[in-house]
Amino acid sequence: MAVYLDWPLAEIPDLVSQYDRYAEIYDLIFKSRGDDINFYVGQACEILPRGGDILELGTGTGRLAEGLVAAGFGVVGIDFSKGMLRRAYERQQRIGANFVPLYADIKTMALQRKFPLIVAPFGMMAHLLTAAERLAVMRVVFDHLEPGGHFIFDDLPNWISGPAKGDTLDSIGAATDPDTALQVRATSTSIDIAGEPLTLCYHFLDWFNADGLIRRVSVRVVFRNTALEDDLRWLAEAGFQDVQLLGGFDRRPFVTAQPSANARLIVTCVRPPRARRESAS
């Protein structure tokens, strides 16, 4: 059952500032996760020749980009969190010029070039809170794809993950900060907003020494729980074809009849070789 909150919030969390808060420990917390990286690298290897270029939407610190570059691809990574991009620029110094982080808003970007593959990993599309934003980004993606190019994104709406009632505290990850020797832990709790296709998620970033908790940073992020039929309709409206669904990073088939049987929603689709929509970009 969804929880009733005052909505819209008097102050909807600003996505940029919230991810800026995450930047200093994001790589530490997610270092042990690699299933999404393995999936996207595998997809790239099937779609592109080595040396091909990929546009990554919501590149963050460049966690996925590093895996793609290591597999032989070039990556242009878009983000508008300057805190996350600072980490991405540091990563670029390590992995080389095949990773190009750029500051841009995916809703309005106009890069004046096209790509054979565009990815929006790790639930990036869920940050688009309105139907108009989601459709607009799909159109922008379409316009940045080469004819025959692929678009891949993943999502975890509450019709897969189950209702979020704010009554549990889930572990995201933990690590030791090598610079300070402090223990770092991230946990989260989420609340579905009644009457809206939205979930408000609180992340708690905690630092510990031998005496206990010494610092806490809270991050609030709102996600949209987009219905599958809406995504499929908007993709078609944007001009995409050959839409395929997977139920997890292990590439299991998507179970439409039982959404909760899926670990995740993964969508792959194609800009047709002769597209109906043309752009000046």
N, C-alpha and C positions, 0 to 999 in steps of 0.2 A: 504494500500500500504506500502510495506517495505521501510525503510529508508536506503540509501546507506551510509555505514561507510567504512573507510579503514579497510579491513579485510584480513588477520588476524591482530589483534591489535599488535602494536609494543611491548606491554607488556600485555599479557592476564592476567586478574586478578587471583592471586593465591588464590585458594579456601580456603586453610587453614588460611592464614592471614586475609582474609575477614571475615570469621566466628569468628576468634579470636576477631575481633573488635565488633562483635555483642554480645559476651558472657555476658558482664556485665549487659545488660538489656533485654536479650532475654526472660527470664521467665516473666519479668514484662509486656512486650509487648504482649506476647501470652497467658497470664494467663486467659483471658476471653474466649479463644477459647477451645472448648471441643468436637466438633463434630467428629474430627478425632480420639480422644482418645476413645470416646464412641464406634465408629465403630470398632476399632482394638480390644478393650476389648471384644466386642460382638462376633467378629470372633474367638478370642481365646477361649472363653467360649464354642463355638459350636464345635471347633476342638479338644481341649485338655481337659483332666481331670485337675482339680485343682491341682496345684503343678507341672504341666508340665513346661518345659523350652522353652523359646523363644529367638531367636537371632534377635536383632534389628540392622539394618544397618543404620548408621547415627544417633546415639542416641542423639547427641548434649548434652544438659544439663540434659537429662533423663526425659523430660516432659512426654512423652508417657510411658516410663518405670515405672514411679511412679504409673500411672493408672493401668498398668498390674500387678504390684506387689500387689497393693491394692486389686485386684481381685483374688489373690491367686496364681499367676504364678511367676516363676523365669525368670529373664531377663539378658542375656549377651548383653551388648550394645557396639557396635563398632563405633569409630570415630577417625579422625586424626587431629581434631582441639584441641590443648592442652588447649586453652582458654575455649572452651565449656566443655571439659572433667574435668577441674578444678571444674566447677559448678556441673558436674555430680558426682564427688567424694564427694562434699559437700552434694548433695542430698542423696547419698548412706549412709552417716552418719545418716541422718534422717530416711530413710525408711528401712535400714537394708541390710543384706548380700544377700538377694534374688535378688538384683540388683548388677551386676558386670560390671562396665565400663572398657573397654579395648582400648588401643591405637593401632590402626591397620588401614591399607589401605584395603578397601574392594576388591580392584582389585587383591590383592596378598595375602590375608589372608589365613592362613592354621592353623585352630584352633585344629586340631587333635581330633575333636569330631563332632557328627551330632545332628541335632535338628529336632523335629517334626513340628516346625513352624518357618519360617523366614519372617520377615516383613521389608520393606523398605518404611517408611512412609514419608508423607509431601513433595512429589516431589523429594525424594533423587535420584531416577534414572535419573532425568533430568540433574544432574550434570555430567553425563557421556557424554562427548561431541562428541565422535566418535562412529560409528557403531561397531568398533572393541572393544572399551571399554565396550559398553553395552552388547554385546554378551559374552565377557570374564567374566563379573560380573554374568551374568545369569548362566554360567557354574560353576563359583565358588560357587554360591548359591546352585545349583543342587548338587554339591559334598559335601556340608555341611548339606544336608537334609537327614533324615532317609528315607528309602523306604516307600512310602505312605505319606511322609511329604508334607506340604503346603507352598507355597510362595505367599505372598500378597504384592502388591505395588500400590501406587497411583501416578498420574501425572496430570498436567494441561497444555498440549501443546497448542500452539496458534490456532490450528485448532478446539479447543473447546472454548478457552477464547476470541478468536477474535484477529485481528492484533494489534500489539503494535507499536504505532507511536511516542512515546515520547512526546505526546501533552497533557497528563493529569498527575496529581499528586494524587495518590490514598492513602487513609489512610490504614495503616496496623494495628495500635493500639496505645493506649495512656494509661498512668498510672501515679501514683505518686510514686516516689522512697521513700520507708519508711526510708531509711538510711539518706537521704539528704533533704527530703520534696520537692525536685524539681519535676516539671512536666516533664515527658518524653513522646516524641511522635516519631512515626516512620511512614514515608511516602515513596512511591516508584513511579518510572516511568520506563517504559520499552520501548525498541526499537528493533524491528525485524531487522535482518541483511539480506539485499537483497542477494539472491543467495546462502544463507546458511540456514540450518535448525536450526538456533540459535537465541536467544533473549538475549540482554544485558540489565540487570536490575540494576538500581541504587536505593539503599535504603538510606534514609537520617534519621539519628538518632539525635534527637534534645532534648536538655535540656533547661528548662525555669525556671526563677524565676519571682518574681512580676514585675521586670523591663523588662522582655522579654527574647529573646534568648541569652544564655550565652555560649553554646557549640554545635557544630555540628560534627558528625562523618559520613562520607560517606562510603558506602559498595557497591562494584560492583561485580555482580555475573552473569556468563553466563550460560544459560540453553539451552538444546537441545530439539527441538520440533520433537520428533520421530513419524513417521507415524505409525498408528495402524497396518497396514499390515507388517511393518518391525518388530515391537515387536512380533507379532504372529509368524512370520517366525523364528525369533531368539529363541524364547521360545521353539519351536518345535525342532530346531537344537540343543539346549542345552539338550533336552531330556524330557521336560515337557509335560504333558498331562492334559486333563480335564480343559482346560482354560475357565474361566468364566469372563464376564465383567459386571461391575456395573457403573451406571452413576453419583454416588455421595455417600457421607458418609451416606445419608439416605437410602442407598441400593436400590435406584430406578433402574429399568432396563436400560441398556445402549441402547441408540437410535443410531444405526449405520447409518441409513439413514439421520439423521439430527444431526451431531456432536455437533452443538452449543446448542442443547436442553439439553445436559448433563452438570451437574455442575462440573464434574471431571471424569477422567478415573481411574477406580479401576480394577486391574487385580488380579484374584486368579487362581492358577494353582497347579499342584500336580506332585511330583516325583513318577512315577509308582512303585508299590511294587516290580516289577522285572524290573529294569531300564536297558536300553541299554548301557548307559554310566557308567563306573565305575572309581573311582579315588583312588589314593593312600592315600588321606587325611583321 
